[in-house]
Amino acid sequence: MIKILKSDEKIWKIYTRSEEYNPPFLDRFDRFNYCASNDENVLEPNVSKFLVENGLKIKYPKGKKFAVCLTHDIDKAFLYWKTRCYSCLQQLTKFKLKSSMKELLRKNPYMNFKEIIDIEKKYGGKSSFYIMTTNKDIFSDPLYNAKNLEEKLKFIIENGWEIGLHGGYYSYNNYDSIKKEKEKLEKIIEKEVMGYRSHFLRFKIPDTWKLLSEIGFKYDTTLGYADIVGFRNGMCHPFKPFNLNENKEIDILEIPLVIMDNALFTHMNLNFDESWQICKKLIDTVINVKGVITVLWHNTSFDEVENNEMKKLYEKILKYSYEKNGWLTSAEEIFQWWIENKNLMYKKIGFE
């Protein structure tokens, strides 16, 4: 496959993200954003299209046409008192005393893992929940402690859903920090942690991939832009990253991120209808190349009081994908399927 990709210089540069080795500038979170990229076709998976045109043959279980990798980053697990008070004040300014009291007394809306699972079950889906275990994170909920979620996490696993590591804000370039966080989560859930996504999508190419591989992660699903939806390296198929510094592949599977809730509603500042139209376009685009579309929806986006439109959009994405004969599943199952079938799928283009 590498030989095929190298045959087209433009495709090779997009695929390897060569422009990110010496980025012109990073944002205040040390992230490479789309606004700094030379790629003008982020909404088109041009590298995946190139591979399909050159013989990549994709198959999925039970004759599914494409795959939808469903994921959730758990940045907050408790409704912080400041957020609760703010919501109460919003209701009071509208002279809604009953609503204000209801908001003050309502149960924690972020502990909604069962609700998320029930939504996905309606469409035959499964998902991955990425949990933080760091002790140092300026953007995390001060009440957030993975140990306190132990029963909830075991409930997720018992239902067949996945628990992965949501690497801490300061951890993406620190071997020891990531390793400790992984070991801590494994101790809590009593199970190997296979997958990773970095908090705030902080990621350094190719260094973070290399660290994750050395620590023992099987896959990563961080590679996506924070400021826009789309295909950061032109791929909508899982792949093993190529390290330009060492001229070899890194032994980890990347399942690239395509759609994130915050990118749509916050960074791109789209409304519900605009968000749905771009999501539909991306899904249809992925269907055409039998790809994998990875969706990130935070658990906080299912709070009907704060983010009712986000919850509705997530279910609309699931419903449309289900009707289009998509395989709605977790990143763990995508990884297992890809590894087990890679030789068959890549046969015609020379899998290496």
Beta strands, then each sheet from edge to edge (+ up, - down):
strand 1: 66-74
strand 2: 128-131
strand 3: 162-167
strand 4: 195-198
strand 5: 219-220
strand 6: 242-243
strand 7: 248-249
strand 8: 253-254
strand 9: 257-260
strand 10: 292-296
strand 11: 326-329
sheet 1: 8+ 5+ 4+ 3+ 2+ 1+ 10+ 9+
sheet 2: 8+ 5+ 4+ 3+ 2+ 1+ 11+
sheet 3: 6+ 7-
end
